[in-house]
Every structure is written in C-alpha cells, then in structure tokens.
Amino acid sequence: MNVDFDIIAIAVQDHGYNKNMSDRDFRFEKIREKLAEPIEPYMFGFISPVPEYYSRMKAVESSLEKEGLTLKPIIMDTKFASICGMCNDDIAKDLESYIVVDIGNGHTIAASIENGKIQGLFEHHTRQLDSLKLKKYIDKLANGKITNDEIYNDGGHGAHVINPISKIDKVIVTGPNRNLIEKTELDYHYACPGGDVMMTSTIGLIKTVEYLIKC
C-alpha cells in the first residue's frame, strides 16, 4: 500500500552523547545553549538533519531513510513535545504566567512560562521526588532562585533559569505520575489539549510543526 505524507513528525527522548561528558551534563549544556534567552518551546524542534550528537534522533532519521521516505522529518525530544502540548491546553492558553510540569515514570521536567516563552526549567528523576520537594522546586523555579547545582547534586539532570516569572497563575500538569502534584497545595490543572491527556505530546508535535513551517 502506498501512503503519501505531507509531514512526518516524531518525538524521542534523547540526552545527546559526548564521550567527554556525562549524559546529565551534556543534556543541560545543550539546553542552556538553546535557551540563551526566553524562547517559545516550539523552537526545541528540529527540521532534519538534527545535530550528530543526538544519537537516538539520528537513528530515527536513518530508519526513515531505509524505508525510502525522502521527506525531511521534524524531530523533537519527548519532554519538549509535552511542554508544547501543555501550553496548548485550553486553560493554559488563557494564562500569561504559569508553570508546566510533566511527571513521567523516569523523568520530571518543569518549565516556567511567561508571555508564551520559556523563562526557565529543571529536570529531575521522578523516583527522587515527593510532593514537598516538587513544590519547593516549582516555587524556586518561579522566583528564579533554583540553581543547576541544587538539582544536579540532588541526583537530577539540572536547572537553567533566565528570568523569574511574575506569579504562578496555575500549574499545568501531565504525565503518568501527575497525581504527585495533588499534595503540593499548588493551584493545578491536568492538561488535556484536544480533550484527552494522552494527546498532550501529540498536539505538542503538531503545534511545533505549524510553528517551524511558518518560520
């Protein structure tokens, strides 16, 4: 069966690889390079070819080429696809200043959003978080006082903040362990863009495609 595609968009978690650095260090080095100033989360998507150091994304490119597909795919890290999806939740779209949090099985990532742009973020290992610690890190992310060393030395990947945000209008949450937010006493909302929490990253990918094509 012949199938024609206009666009191919794929999300895959990729820490990147540098033989001289740990995965944790290298991942955040590249995040800091990308987030030198506040940017819209869609800018974390790549129009193929992706940089050579993203080995899993490069494997996706190779697989598509082997299938004979000549379209240049748009490829994105799964966590940033999720961030994009949360920003397109109906509640989030009406907010100016908020936090998005993806609490996954392995990793938790949180980003502070103001005026549609990422102002800072942190990424930790979910198993090392409880509700009290999660609230502490979210509050410090919002006020701009969280540090990379604080997260890294706690066993997480790291943190990077450009600016504090003016306030937390709401915390938008997704991920299989999203119920961790329930005991934080934060004002939260479970993301459901398109009416379904399971569509969060998919809608994030679609919105990234729209953004990158316009650019």
C-alpha positions as YAML, in Angstrom:
chain: A
units: angstrom
residues:
- id: 1
  name: MET
  ca: [0.00, 0.00, 0.00]
- id: 2
  name: ASN
  ca: [1.34, 3.40, -0.98]
- id: 3
  name: VAL
  ca: [0.88, 6.13, 1.60]
- id: 4
  name: ASP
  ca: [1.66, 9.77, 0.93]
- id: 5
  name: PHE
  ca: [2.72, 12.06, 3.76]
- id: 6
  name: ASP
  ca: [2.85, 15.85, 3.83]
- id: 7
  name: ILE
  ca: [4.81, 15.99, 7.09]
- id: 8
  name: ILE
  ca: [6.46, 13.43, 9.35]
- id: 9
  name: ALA
  ca: [6.92, 14.47, 12.99]
- id: 10
  name: ILE
  ca: [8.43, 12.19, 15.62]
- id: 11
  name: ALA
  ca: [9.32, 12.63, 19.30]
- id: 12
  name: VAL
  ca: [12.04, 10.60, 21.01]
- id: 13
  name: GLN
  ca: [13.84, 11.19, 24.29]
- id: 14
  name: ASP
  ca: [17.48, 11.92, 23.57]
- id: 15
  name: HIS
  ca: [20.08, 13.05, 26.10]
- id: 16
  name: GLY
  ca: [22.68, 13.52, 23.40]
- id: 17
  name: TYR
  ca: [26.14, 11.97, 23.51]
- id: 18
  name: ASN
  ca: [29.57, 13.36, 24.19]
- id: 19
  name: LYS
  ca: [32.31, 10.91, 25.13]
- id: 20
  name: ASN
  ca: [33.90, 13.52, 27.40]
- id: 21
  name: MET
  ca: [30.77, 14.32, 29.44]
- id: 22
  name: SER
  ca: [28.05, 12.50, 31.34]
- id: 23
  name: ASP
  ca: [24.56, 12.34, 29.85]
- id: 24
  name: ARG
  ca: [23.24, 14.65, 32.57]
- id: 25
  name: ASP
  ca: [25.90, 17.28, 31.95]
- id: 26
  name: PHE
  ca: [25.66, 17.16, 28.18]
- id: 27
  name: ARG
  ca: [21.86, 17.32, 28.07]
- id: 28
  name: PHE
  ca: [21.82, 20.53, 30.07]
- id: 29
  name: GLU
  ca: [24.75, 22.04, 28.23]
- id: 30
  name: LYS
  ca: [22.69, 21.81, 25.03]
- id: 31
  name: ILE
  ca: [19.54, 23.07, 26.76]
- id: 32
  name: ARG
  ca: [21.45, 26.11, 28.06]
- id: 33
  name: GLU
  ca: [22.82, 26.81, 24.59]
- id: 34
  name: LYS
  ca: [19.32, 26.72, 23.11]
- id: 35
  name: LEU
  ca: [17.76, 28.67, 25.97]
- id: 36
  name: ALA
  ca: [20.21, 31.56, 25.99]
- id: 37
  name: GLU
  ca: [17.20, 33.87, 26.06]
- id: 38
  name: PRO
  ca: [13.47, 33.24, 26.55]
- id: 39
  name: ILE
  ca: [12.10, 31.36, 23.55]
- id: 40
  name: GLU
  ca: [8.88, 29.69, 22.53]
- id: 41
  name: PRO
  ca: [9.00, 25.96, 23.37]
- id: 42
  name: TYR
  ca: [8.43, 25.03, 19.71]
- id: 43
  name: MET
  ca: [11.99, 26.13, 18.96]
- id: 44
  name: PHE
  ca: [13.22, 22.92, 20.58]
- id: 45
  name: GLY
  ca: [12.03, 21.05, 17.49]
- id: 46
  name: PHE
  ca: [14.47, 20.20, 14.69]
- id: 47
  name: ILE
  ca: [13.87, 20.06, 10.97]
- id: 48
  name: SER
  ca: [16.06, 17.19, 9.76]
- id: 49
  name: PRO
  ca: [19.01, 16.86, 9.78]
- id: 50
  name: VAL
  ca: [19.42, 17.01, 13.54]
- id: 51
  name: PRO
  ca: [22.86, 17.55, 15.12]
- id: 52
  name: GLU
  ca: [25.11, 14.49, 15.10]
- id: 53
  name: TYR
  ca: [25.34, 14.32, 18.90]
- id: 54
  name: TYR
  ca: [21.64, 13.37, 19.20]
- id: 55
  name: SER
  ca: [22.18, 9.66, 18.57]
- id: 56
  name: ARG
  ca: [18.58, 8.48, 19.02]
- id: 57
  name: MET
  ca: [17.21, 11.21, 16.77]
- id: 58
  name: LYS
  ca: [19.85, 10.33, 14.16]
- id: 59
  name: ALA
  ca: [18.71, 6.71, 14.37]
- id: 60
  name: VAL
  ca: [15.17, 7.86, 13.58]
- id: 61
  name: GLU
  ca: [16.46, 9.71, 10.52]
- id: 62
  name: SER
  ca: [18.32, 6.60, 9.37]
- id: 63
  name: SER
  ca: [15.26, 4.40, 9.84]
- id: 64
  name: LEU
  ca: [13.12, 6.73, 7.74]
- id: 65
  name: GLU
  ca: [15.74, 6.81, 5.00]
- id: 66
  name: LYS
  ca: [15.86, 3.00, 4.95]
- id: 67
  name: GLU
  ca: [12.09, 2.99, 4.44]
- id: 68
  name: GLY
  ca: [12.59, 5.14, 1.37]
- id: 69
  name: LEU
  ca: [10.94, 8.23, 2.82]
- id: 70
  name: THR
  ca: [12.52, 11.36, 1.37]
- id: 71
  name: LEU
  ca: [10.62, 13.93, 3.42]
- id: 72
  name: LYS
  ca: [12.69, 15.82, 5.97]
- id: 73
  name: PRO
  ca: [11.09, 14.88, 9.31]
- id: 74
  name: ILE
  ca: [10.56, 17.22, 12.24]
- id: 75
  name: ILE
  ca: [12.07, 15.56, 15.31]
- id: 76
  name: MET
  ca: [11.77, 16.64, 18.92]
- id: 77
  name: ASP
  ca: [12.66, 15.47, 22.41]
- id: 78
  name: THR
  ca: [9.60, 13.93, 24.08]
- id: 79
  name: LYS
  ca: [9.78, 16.20, 27.11]
- id: 80
  name: PHE
  ca: [9.72, 19.34, 24.99]
- id: 81
  name: ALA
  ca: [6.87, 17.97, 22.88]
- id: 82
  name: SER
  ca: [5.00, 17.54, 26.15]
- id: 83
  name: ILE
  ca: [5.78, 21.13, 27.20]
- id: 84
  name: CYS
  ca: [4.41, 22.37, 23.88]
- id: 85
  name: GLY
  ca: [1.27, 20.30, 24.33]
- id: 86
  name: MET
  ca: [0.65, 21.60, 27.85]
- id: 87
  name: CYS
  ca: [0.99, 25.16, 26.58]
- id: 88
  name: ASN
  ca: [-1.87, 24.40, 24.18]
- id: 89
  name: ASP
  ca: [-4.28, 23.21, 26.83]
- id: 90
  name: ASP
  ca: [-7.45, 25.33, 26.80]
- id: 91
  name: ILE
  ca: [-6.78, 26.60, 30.33]
- id: 92
  name: ALA
  ca: [-3.11, 27.33, 29.68]
- id: 93
  name: LYS
  ca: [-3.85, 29.33, 26.53]
- id: 94
  name: ASP
  ca: [-5.64, 31.95, 28.65]
- id: 95
  name: LEU
  ca: [-2.74, 32.33, 31.12]
- id: 96
  name: GLU
  ca: [0.14, 34.79, 30.99]
- id: 97
  name: SER
  ca: [2.39, 33.40, 33.72]
- id: 98
  name: TYR
  ca: [2.38, 29.73, 34.70]
- id: 99
  name: ILE
  ca: [4.33, 26.51, 35.23]
- id: 100
  name: VAL
  ca: [4.09, 23.34, 33.15]
- id: 101
  name: VAL
  ca: [5.17, 20.01, 34.65]
- id: 102
  name: ASP
  ca: [5.49, 16.58, 33.02]
- id: 103
  name: ILE
  ca: [5.83, 13.96, 35.77]
- id: 104
  name: GLY
  ca: [6.92, 10.85, 33.90]
- id: 105
  name: ASN
  ca: [7.88, 7.36, 35.02]
- id: 106
  name: GLY
  ca: [11.57, 8.16, 34.80]
- id: 107
  name: HIS
  ca: [11.96, 11.90, 34.48]
- id: 108
  name: THR
  ca: [10.10, 15.00, 35.60]
- id: 109
  name: ILE
  ca: [10.56, 18.27, 33.74]
- id: 110
  name: ALA
  ca: [9.08, 21.63, 34.72]
- id: 111
  name: ALA
  ca: [9.23, 24.90, 32.80]
- id: 112
  name: SER
  ca: [8.20, 28.41, 33.77]
- id: 113
  name: ILE
  ca: [6.23, 30.17, 31.03]
- id: 114
  name: GLU
  ca: [5.55, 33.88, 30.68]
- id: 115
  name: ASN
  ca: [4.28, 35.69, 27.60]
- id: 116
  name: GLY
  ca: [4.38, 32.38, 25.72]
- id: 117
  name: LYS
  ca: [8.12, 31.83, 26.26]
- id: 118
  name: ILE
  ca: [10.17, 29.52, 28.46]
- id: 119
  name: GLN
  ca: [11.83, 31.55, 31.21]
- id: 120
  name: GLY
  ca: [13.47, 28.62, 32.97]
- id: 121
  name: LEU
  ca: [13.27, 24.89, 33.60]
- id: 122
  name: PHE
  ca: [14.51, 21.99, 35.66]
- id: 123
  name: GLU
  ca: [14.62, 18.24, 35.09]
- id: 124
  name: HIS
  ca: [14.81, 15.63, 37.83]
- id: 125
  name: HIS
  ca: [14.32, 11.90, 38.30]
- id: 126
  name: THR
  ca: [10.75, 11.22, 39.38]
- id: 127
  name: ARG
  ca: [11.69, 8.49, 41.87]
- id: 128
  name: GLN
  ca: [13.67, 11.06, 43.86]
- id: 129
  name: LEU
  ca: [10.76, 13.49, 44.19]
- id: 130
  name: ASP
  ca: [7.94, 13.71, 46.70]
- id: 131
  name: SER
  ca: [5.21, 16.33, 46.87]
- id: 132
  name: LEU
  ca: [7.07, 18.59, 49.29]
- id: 133
  name: LYS
  ca: [10.25, 18.57, 47.23]
- id: 134
  name: LEU
  ca: [8.34, 19.09, 43.99]
- id: 135
  name: LYS
  ca: [6.57, 22.15, 45.42]
- id: 136
  name: LYS
  ca: [9.86, 23.57, 46.68]
- id: 137
  name: TYR
  ca: [11.48, 23.26, 43.27]
- id: 138
  name: ILE
  ca: [8.45, 24.68, 41.44]
- id: 139
  name: ASP
  ca: [8.35, 27.70, 43.76]
- id: 140
  name: LYS
  ca: [12.08, 28.29, 43.29]
- id: 141
  name: LEU
  ca: [11.75, 27.91, 39.53]
- id: 142
  name: ALA
  ca: [9.03, 30.57, 39.52]
- id: 143
  name: ASN
  ca: [11.00, 33.05, 41.61]
- id: 144
  name: GLY
  ca: [14.20, 32.41, 39.67]
- id: 145
  name: LYS
  ca: [16.18, 31.11, 42.65]
- id: 146
  name: ILE
  ca: [16.59, 27.48, 41.61]
- id: 147
  name: THR
  ca: [20.14, 26.53, 40.63]
- id: 148
  name: ASN
  ca: [21.66, 23.86, 38.45]
- id: 149
  name: ASP
  ca: [23.87, 22.62, 41.31]
- id: 150
  name: GLU
  ca: [20.84, 22.22, 43.56]
- id: 151
  name: ILE
  ca: [19.08, 19.86, 41.16]
- id: 152
  name: TYR
  ca: [22.24, 18.14, 39.92]
- id: 153
  name: ASN
  ca: [23.54, 17.43, 43.44]
- id: 154
  name: ASP
  ca: [20.12, 16.02, 44.35]
- id: 155
  name: GLY
  ca: [20.55, 13.43, 41.59]
- id: 156
  name: GLY
  ca: [18.59, 15.24, 38.88]
- id: 157
  name: HIS
  ca: [19.69, 16.46, 35.48]
- id: 158
  name: GLY
  ca: [19.88, 20.16, 36.21]
- id: 159
  name: ALA
  ca: [18.20, 23.55, 36.01]
- id: 160
  name: HIS
  ca: [18.51, 26.68, 33.94]
- id: 161
  name: VAL
  ca: [16.71, 29.96, 34.65]
- id: 162
  name: ILE
  ca: [16.84, 33.19, 32.70]
- id: 163
  name: ASN
  ca: [14.14, 35.18, 34.47]
- id: 164
  name: PRO
  ca: [11.71, 34.74, 37.33]
- id: 165
  name: ILE
  ca: [8.05, 34.90, 36.39]
- id: 166
  name: SER
  ca: [5.69, 37.46, 37.89]
- id: 167
  name: LYS
  ca: [3.42, 34.87, 39.52]
- id: 168
  name: ILE
  ca: [2.10, 31.34, 39.16]
- id: 169
  name: ASP
  ca: [-1.38, 31.70, 37.70]
- id: 170
  name: LYS
  ca: [-1.64, 27.91, 37.64]
- id: 171
  name: VAL
  ca: [0.44, 24.75, 37.35]
- id: 172
  name: ILE
  ca: [-0.40, 22.72, 34.24]
- id: 173
  name: VAL
  ca: [0.44, 19.05, 34.78]
- id: 174
  name: THR
  ca: [0.71, 15.89, 32.69]
- id: 175
  name: GLY
  ca: [2.47, 12.53, 32.79]
- id: 176
  name: PRO
  ca: [1.71, 9.08, 34.26]
- id: 177
  name: ASN
  ca: [2.71, 10.20, 37.78]
- id: 178
  name: ARG
  ca: [0.84, 13.51, 37.63]
- id: 179
  name: ASN
  ca: [-1.00, 12.75, 40.86]
- id: 180
  name: LEU
  ca: [2.24, 13.69, 42.69]
- id: 181
  name: ILE
  ca: [1.07, 17.30, 42.31]
- id: 182
  name: GLU
  ca: [-2.08, 16.72, 44.37]
- id: 183
  name: LYS
  ca: [-0.44, 17.10, 47.80]
- id: 184
  name: THR
  ca: [1.63, 20.17, 46.91]
- id: 185
  name: GLU
  ca: [-1.17, 22.66, 47.74]
- id: 186
  name: LEU
  ca: [-0.43, 24.34, 44.39]
- id: 187
  name: ASP
  ca: [-3.27, 25.50, 42.14]
- id: 188
  name: TYR
  ca: [-3.00, 22.86, 39.41]
- id: 189
  name: HIS
  ca: [-4.85, 21.70, 36.32]
- id: 190
  name: TYR
  ca: [-4.38, 18.41, 34.49]
- id: 191
  name: ALA
  ca: [-3.57, 19.17, 30.87]
- id: 192
  name: CYS
  ca: [-5.98, 17.74, 28.32]
- id: 193
  name: PRO
  ca: [-5.39, 19.51, 24.99]
- id: 194
  name: GLY
  ca: [-7.91, 18.27, 22.47]
- id: 195
  name: GLY
  ca: [-9.90, 16.86, 25.39]
- id: 196
  name: ASP
  ca: [-7.52, 13.98, 26.14]
- id: 197
  name: VAL
  ca: [-4.47, 13.91, 28.42]
- id: 198
  name: MET
  ca: [-2.97, 11.19, 26.21]
- id: 199
  name: MET
  ca: [-2.82, 13.65, 23.31]
- id: 200
  name: THR
  ca: [-0.58, 16.15, 25.10]
- id: 201
  name: SER
  ca: [2.71, 15.34, 23.35]
- id: 202
  name: THR
  ca: [0.99, 14.60, 20.03]
- id: 203
  name: ILE
  ca: [-0.63, 18.03, 19.98]
- id: 204
  name: GLY
  ca: [2.69, 19.50, 21.07]
- id: 205
  name: LEU
  ca: [4.29, 17.94, 17.99]
- id: 206
  name: ILE
  ca: [1.54, 19.23, 15.70]
- id: 207
  name: LYS
  ca: [1.87, 22.77, 17.06]
- id: 208
  name: THR
  ca: [5.65, 22.55, 16.65]
- id: 209
  name: VAL
  ca: [5.19, 21.55, 13.00]
- id: 210
  name: GLU
  ca: [2.91, 24.55, 12.44]
- id: 211
  name: TYR
  ca: [5.42, 26.87, 14.09]
- id: 212
  name: LEU
  ca: [8.50, 25.61, 12.26]
- id: 213
  name: ILE
  ca: [6.79, 25.62, 8.87]
- id: 214
  name: LYS
  ca: [5.77, 29.26, 9.36]
- id: 215
  name: CYS
  ca: [9.36, 30.13, 10.27]
...
